[in-house]
Amino acid sequence: MSLEHIAGSWTGVIRSVALTAAGCLAAATALHAQGGEELDAGTYEILLNGELVGLERFVVQSDGVAVRAAARVTSSRDAAGIVSGEVRLLLDQSYRADRYELKPSSGSLGSVVGLRHGNRFRMQTESEEGERVKEFVAPDGLVILERGFAHHYFLLLGLVREGAGRQQLSLVVPSEGRQFRATVRDEGEEAVPVDGETVTARRYVVEGSGETHTLWASADGHVLRVEIPTLGWAARRRP
């Protein structure tokens, strides 16, 4: 199944969402892949404690008005830090999140759908325990950072660039219903191994709520590798 199909489907998920305003429900259906400039696309290998356990295929596009991202993670193992399934995210041109959808392929979580309303981001979660709606504060530095999806770090760096080197972020992990403050540091250039070769990349460290996320990005902002040591999770980009 193609990423275009992933980005254009889920009508059943959208129909099941009962956010407070009918207009919000209609707006959520507008999140789909459209033609435009491809900002990034590719595949990440997902590792857990150094073992290859899955793949992430993703695409990020811009039509000059909005940025759209879609991805699928397939994994041979259910574990903390890995959410197998499909995810879509709609952002404005400044990389501020407007709409979000997650459809896991296994586990007790059925779906998560979120919409921005001014300075709030409302998430509705469906699971075996029923439905739940939760609102998060949505400052300009809001980042949606779902567990196990490496392409979200490309979007994080886009927000940092658009914010002229913004160092303070507010991270939301939708599948966990959690929000926390974080800082991002540019630690300069570093040589990293990629596909048997050594390349020069820029190292960034994101810290908050007892977590440290380290990522390495090429000069054009493409994320080559991500690590969250406390989860034993890492993602490395295929060339």
Number of C-alpha atoms within 10 A of each C-alpha: 6 11 17 15 12 19 23 17 15 16 10 8 17 18 12 12 20 14 16 10 8 10 9 16 18 12 12 21 16 11 21 19 25 14 8 15 12 14 16 17 16 15 20 25 21 25 20 21 11 11 12 16 16 19 23 24 20 26 21 24 20 21 14 10 11 17 26 28 27 27 27 27 24 19 21 10 13 12 13 12 17 22 26 26 20 24 24 24 25 26 20 15 17 17 24 24 26 21 25 23 25 27 21 20 17 11 11 11 19 19 24 25 27 25 22 19 14 10 13 14 21 20 22 20 22 19 13 9 10 9 14 12 16 14 16 17 16 21 14 15 20 24 25 21 20 21 17 25 26 29 29 22 24 19 27 20 22 17 24 20 14 13 15 8 14 15 14 17 22 20 22 21 14 23 19 11 16 11 18 13 14 20 15 21 15 14 11 10 15 13 13 18 12 15 11 7 8 11 13 15 23 19 21 19 17 18 17 15 10 8 13 18 18 19 25 27 22 15 11 9 18 20 26 24 24 25 20 18 14 11 15 14 22 25 27 23 20 13 9
